[in-house]
Amino acid sequence: MKSVVPETGSAPTFLSLGVAAGGLDGAGADEADIVFFLPPRPDEPLRGRTRTVRDAETHRVDRTVEYFDTVGRRVAEVFLSGCEDAPATSERAVGELARCVVDRFGVENVRRFRVRITGPTAGTEPAKCTVGVLQHYRTDHEFVQDVAVMCATDSGAVIARAWVTVAVPAQSHTDVDAVSASA
């Protein structure tokens, strides 16, 4: 069983699951969705099940990796999708989006990270991200907020977008509005 727990005493994160899922063989990923169905628990051994689908007509490759805990509950899932004839140049944009999310919310608080590459990412022009809070609510397990993150070059070309769900402390539920209004 391959561990997706980054270090002893810590819980799996969207980053460790994304790395464990790997890339798409022979295709550049332009979509990804990493989601936790339950809050991750420290030192929980997870087992993965991978399914890859190739569409000969559209040349798309989809990979889904499902992660299960020791009692068989599906705890998390990683979905990657891309085109066989597209270069794998999305790492820069995904890295910028992930850095922005981690810096603002902390890696341990990300419950869902969906990203779509929307423009060319191979250039060397600096990119920056902006964050906007869409909504906040309570799930069965915790308080969360949905945020949209956009990565654009200095010239204004949007190269990637992410939709992220993050856990927030219950008392910060009201503080979020003040932060989102200024973002």
Summary of the structure (lengths in Angstrom):
residues: 183
radius of gyration: 16.9
end to end distance: 41.9
largest distance: 50.7
contacts: 549
relative contact order: 0.17
helix: 21%
strand: 43%
